[in-house]
Every structure is written in C-alpha cells, then in structure tokens.
C-alpha cells in the first residue's frame, strides 16, 4: 500500500511521539513512606522451666515411716508428704516437758521457803534460771518432733523423690524436691549483648509451646552479667500457664520479643535502592512534589534486610515519595 508523502510523514511523527517521547520512557512507580520508630523482633528458642524449686528435708535423724507422694504427683498446701518414725522423738519431748514441770515446782518450793526465811534470793534465782533452761530444751524437742513431718508449703508438684520407706535419714539431706504451680513457669532464653540492651523487665513477650500454642509471657529477670559463653540468660514468666497434659519442664519453646527503638526511619523496599555511595549512604530517587522530576538523595543506612532497607529519617522531612520501580531510567546519564 502506498501513502501520500504527507500521510507517511504524519504516521512517522505519531510513532516518534508515542514510543520515543521522554514521558513514555520515564514511566515509574512512586510510594509514600512515612518516618516511624524502628520496630524489630528477637526470635529465639528457649526451655520451659520452673522459676524456683524447693528442697524439703527432715530436721532430725530417723527412719522414714510415711511417704504419700511420688515424682510427678500434684499436692495441695498443708498436705502431709512424708514423715519419720516419731516414737523416740515423742519420748524425748515428754521427758523434757517433765523436767520443765519439775523446774517450775522447784520455783514454787523455794518461794514458800523464802516466806519462812528458810531459803535465799540466790536459790530462787537459780530455780528461775533452771526453768528457762529446761523450757528452751523443751522447745527444741517439740520443734524436732514437728520437723519429723513434711507438710506441703504450697500447691505444687513433686520434681524428685530421694528416699524410700524405711530408709534412715540424717538432718538436712534432701528427701523431696518440689515446685509451686502458681506463677512459677518460666522460659529461659539466652541473648547476646546487643539483644539484651533491647529488653527490659516487665516487657511483654509471645511464647509458642508445642501442643499448647501461643502463651502470653513477661520478662521477669535480666541477669547483671553474662555467663561463660558471653550470653545473658533471661527468665520469661508465664503467669497464666498451669500444669496440664503436654507441659513438662525442659521442653522447647519459641520466643518472640518485639521491641521499638527511638530512631526514626524510612522503611523502603530493597528494590528502591539505587546504590550505596562511598560514604556508605543509600541513594534513592525522591519526588519532591507530584508531577515534578524526582531528585536523587542520600540517606544514612540504619539496617538492611533481604526485603527492606531502613534509612535514618530527617526530622524536617517526615514523609517521602520514593521511586520504587523504574529508577533505572533516571540513572543513565541523568545524574
């Protein structure tokens, strides 16, 4: 087909305007980015444990006569857990009580004698001293008899049983190891020196337990110094967790600690990053006003991930219009 010269010229002009004009060649995407405090999270795996445990033992020597619990058993406050044979201790207590009564009778006898001037103040003082001495001895024997029995100090669970019926016990040797079940579950997590600086006591934490799911936690203890591996092991208290099926000390738990820094940053997609200059600054295209030609600006880099680059924000510029796609068109001979 042949066109007149003026028609061919018209088509060529339209082609040039449509496909080669600067407007078409500089098509790009812009995204509004606001300055906001930097928010991040620490994800670690820890172990479920008890915040505190208690070793229970007998005060006196003797043979174990009663044992009402075993490892893993749950008990109530005030419940009798174990007891020794007490015949000998009862006999000692009764003998000491008899000596106390005798000492009191001696005081009365000396007092009557003094009324008839048949005794002295010294004798009366000695009698009173004997009363106090025997009273102290009786209190010890009474206490030893009481401590021949172990009563539960709280609602809890038996972690370890280190005794058998009929076994001879000496004072202070652990018979039972127990733990409270009320606000006593913690997850122990090791953090680095950088991470520990972002954690504070009372901070809320999310904990994920197998077979249970998400559980609310709170940072309960932060150590003052690192361990031998230069790590800081913190305790995350799980106040609402109760002993139930699938919950055992030592099981793994996933911990997520969210934290916010004071730094204001722009979070931009990594695709918007043009380059990093010799000063280590990120270079991006910023549209100052809608429709205006974008200008290249440099910002200090706060952090970079696989998906985003965080730039330190300018206090005077809390909103940016960032060119996220198509900036390559401007980078060729434009700047």
C-alpha positions in Angstrom: 0.0 0.0 0.0 1.3 3.5 -0.9 0.6 6.5 1.1 0.9 10.1 0.1 4.1 11.7 1.4 2.2 13.9 3.9 0.4 10.8 5.3 3.6 8.9 5.8 5.2 11.8 7.5 2.2 12.0 9.8 2.4 8.3 10.9 6.2 8.6 11.5 5.7 11.6 13.7 3.0 9.9 15.7 5.2 6.8 16.2 8.1 9.0 17.4 5.8 10.9 19.9 4.3 7.7 21.4 7.3 5.4 21.7 10.3 7.7 22.0 8.9 10.7 23.9 10.5 11.3 27.4 7.1 10.9 29.0 6.8 7.3 27.9 10.5 6.5 28.5 10.3 7.7 32.1 7.4 5.7 33.5 8.0 4.8 37.2 6.2 3.8 40.4 6.1 6.0 43.5 5.4 5.0 47.1 4.7 7.3 50.1 6.9 6.4 53.0 6.4 7.9 56.5 9.1 8.2 59.2 8.4 5.9 62.1 10.2 4.4 65.1 12.2 1.4 64.2 10.4 -1.8 65.2 12.0 -5.2 65.2 11.8 -8.5 67.0 14.2 -11.1 68.6 13.3 -14.7 67.8 14.9 -17.4 70.0 14.3 -20.9 71.2 14.3 -21.4 75.0 13.5 -24.1 77.5 10.5 -24.3 79.8 11.5 -24.5 83.5 10.4 -23.6 87.0 11.3 -20.2 88.3 12.0 -21.6 91.8 12.2 -25.0 93.3 12.4 -26.1 96.9 14.3 -28.9 98.6 12.4 -30.5 101.6 14.3 -32.3 104.3 13.9 -33.5 107.9 15.4 -31.7 110.9 16.1 -34.8 112.9 17.5 -38.3 112.3 15.2 -41.2 111.9 13.6 -43.9 109.7 11.1 -42.9 107.1 7.6 -44.1 108.1 5.2 -42.3 105.7 5.5 -41.3 102.1 2.3 -40.1 100.4 3.7 -38.7 97.1 6.0 -39.8 94.2 7.7 -37.9 91.3 5.2 -36.1 89.2 2.4 -36.1 91.8 0.5 -32.9 92.4 -0.3 -31.9 96.0 -2.2 -29.2 97.9 -0.9 -26.8 100.5 -0.8 -28.3 104.0 -0.9 -31.9 102.8 1.3 -34.4 104.6 4.0 -35.5 102.2 6.4 -37.6 104.3 7.0 -38.4 108.0 9.6 -40.3 110.1 9.0 -42.7 113.0 8.4 -40.4 115.9 8.3 -42.7 119.0 11.8 -41.7 120.1 11.2 -38.0 119.4 7.9 -38.1 121.4 9.7 -39.7 124.3 12.4 -37.0 124.3 9.8 -34.3 124.1 7.8 -35.8 127.0 10.9 -36.2 129.1 11.9 -32.5 128.5 8.3 -31.4 129.4 8.5 -33.3 132.7 11.8 -31.6 133.5 10.2 -28.2 132.8 7.3 -29.0 135.2 9.8 -30.1 137.8 11.7 -26.8 137.5 8.5 -24.8 137.9 7.7 -26.8 141.1 11.1 -26.1 142.4 10.5 -22.3 142.0 7.3 -22.7 144.0 9.1 -24.7 146.7 11.9 -22.1 147.1 9.4 -19.3 147.2 7.5 -20.9 150.1 10.7 -21.5 151.9 11.6 -17.8 151.5 8.3 -16.8 153.0 9.5 -18.6 156.2 13.1 -17.3 155.8 14.3 -20.8 155.1 15.9 -20.1 151.7 17.8 -17.2 149.9 17.4 -15.0 146.9 20.3 -16.8 145.2 18.4 -20.1 145.5 15.3 -18.5 143.9 17.3 -17.0 141.1 18.9 -20.4 140.4 15.4 -22.0 140.3 14.2 -19.4 137.8 17.3 -20.0 135.6 16.6 -23.7 135.6 13.0 -23.1 134.4 14.2 -21.0 131.5 16.9 -23.6 130.6 14.5 -26.5 130.6 11.9 -24.5 128.7 14.4 -23.9 125.9 15.3 -27.6 125.8 11.6 -28.5 125.6 11.1 -26.1 122.7 13.9 -27.7 120.7 12.5 -31.2 121.3 9.0 -30.0 120.3 10.4 -28.4 117.2 12.3 -31.6 116.2 9.1 -33.6 116.6 7.2 -31.2 114.3 10.0 -31.3 111.7 9.9 -35.1 111.6 6.9 -34.5 109.3 7.0 -32.7 105.9 3.9 -30.7 105.1 3.4 -29.1 101.7 4.2 -25.3 101.9 2.1 -24.5 98.8 0.1 -26.1 95.9 2.8 -27.8 93.8 4.3 -30.8 92.1 7.0 -33.3 93.1 10.0 -33.0 90.9 12.2 -35.6 92.6 11.9 -38.2 95.4 15.2 -39.1 97.0 14.0 -41.5 99.7 12.3 -44.8 100.3 10.1 -46.1 103.1 12.2 -47.5 106.0 15.3 -45.5 104.9 17.3 -43.8 107.6 17.6 -40.1 107.2 20.1 -37.6 108.6 19.3 -33.9 109.1 19.4 -31.6 106.1 19.5 -34.4 103.4 17.0 -33.7 100.6 14.0 -36.0 100.8 11.8 -34.3 98.2 12.3 -31.6 95.6 9.1 -29.7 94.8 8.0 -26.7 92.8 5.0 -24.3 93.1 2.4 -24.3 90.3 1.3 -20.7 90.8 3.1 -18.2 88.6 6.2 -20.3 88.6 6.6 -21.4 85.0 9.4 -19.6 83.1 11.1 -19.9 79.7 14.9 -19.4 79.9 16.3 -17.7 76.8 19.9 -16.8 76.0 20.5 -13.4 74.4 23.6 -11.7 73.1 24.9 -8.4 74.5 23.3 -6.4 71.7 20.0 -8.1 72.1 19.9 -7.8 75.9 20.1 -4.0 75.5 16.7 -4.0 73.8 15.0 -6.0 76.7 13.6 -4.6 79.9 11.8 -6.2 82.9 8.1 -6.2 82.6 8.2 -6.3 78.8 5.5 -8.4 77.2 6.6 -11.4 75.1 4.9 -14.0 73.0 5.8 -17.7 73.7 4.8 -20.6 71.5 4.6 -24.0 73.1 4.1 -27.3 71.3 0.6 -28.8 71.8 -0.5 -25.5 73.5 0.1 -22.7 71.1 0.7 -19.0 71.8 1.0 -18.1 75.5 1.5 -14.6 76.9 4.8 -14.0 78.8 6.6 -11.2 80.6 10.3 -10.6 81.1 10.8 -11.4 84.8 14.6 -11.5 85.3 17.5 -10.0 83.5 21.0 -11.0 84.7 23.6 -8.4 85.7 26.4 -10.3 83.9 26.9 -12.8 81.1 27.6 -16.5 81.5 30.8 -18.3 80.5 29.6 -18.2 76.8 29.1 -14.4 76.9 25.4 -14.8 76.7 22.7 -13.4 79.0 20.1 -15.9 80.1 16.8 -14.2 80.9 13.6 -15.6 82.5 10.3 -15.1 80.8 7.4 -15.7 83.3 4.2 -17.4 82.0 1.8 -16.3 84.7 -1.3 -17.9 83.2 0.2 -21.3 82.4 -0.9 -24.2 84.5 0.2 -27.8 84.7 -1.6 -29.8 82.1 -1.1 -32.5 79.6 1.8 -31.8 77.3 3.5 -29.4 79.7 6.8 -30.6 81.1 9.9 -28.8 82.3 12.7 -28.9 79.8 10.6 -28.8 76.6 11.5 -26.3 73.9 9.6 -23.0 73.5 9.8 -20.4 70.7 10.1 -16.9 72.0 9.3 -13.6 70.1 10.4 -10.4 71.7 9.2 -7.3 69.9 11.0 -4.0 70.6 11.0 -0.4 69.4 14.0 1.9 69.1 13.9 5.7 69.4 15.4 6.1 65.9 13.0 7.4 63.2 13.5 5.5 60.0 12.0 5.2 56.5 11.3 1.6 55.5 11.6 1.3 51.8 11.6 -1.8 49.6 15.1 -3.0 48.7 14.2 -2.6 45.0 14.1 1.2 45.5 17.8 1.3 46.5 19.8 2.7 43.5 23.2 2.3 45.0 25.4 2.9 48.1 27.9 5.8 47.8 31.5 6.0 49.0 30.2 7.3 52.4 28.1 4.2 52.9 24.9 6.1 52.3 21.9 4.8 50.4 20.9 6.7 47.2 17.3 6.8 46.3 15.1 8.8 44.0 12.7 11.2 45.8 9.8 13.0 44.2 9.5 16.4 46.0 6.1 17.2 44.5 3.7 15.3 42.5 4.5 15.5 38.8 7.9 17.0 39.4 11.1 15.3 38.2 12.4 13.0 41.0 15.7 14.0 42.6 18.4 11.7 43.9 19.0 11.9 47.7 21.4 10.1 50.0 20.4 8.8 53.5 22.4 7.0 56.2 21.5 3.3 56.4 20.2 2.2 59.8 19.6 -1.5 58.8 19.2 -3.6 55.7 17.3 -6.9 55.3 16.6 -9.1 52.3 13.3 -7.2 51.7 13.8 -3.7 53.1 16.4 -1.1 53.7 15.8 1.2 56.8 17.1 4.8 56.3 17.6 7.2 59.1 14.9 9.8 58.8 15.3 13.6 58.5 13.3 15.3 61.3 12.3 18.0 58.8 11.1 15.5 56.3 8.7 13.0 57.8 7.1 11.9 54.5 8.9 10.8 51.4 7.7 9.9 47.9 10.2 7.2 46.9 10.6 5.9 43.4 10.3 2.2 43.9 10.2 0.9 40.3 11.7 2.5 37.2 14.5 4.5 38.7 17.0 2.8 36.3 15.7 5.1 33.6 17.0 8.1 35.5 20.3 6.6 36.5 21.6 6.5 32.9 23.1 9.9 32.2 20.5 11.7 34.3 22.8 12.3 37.4 
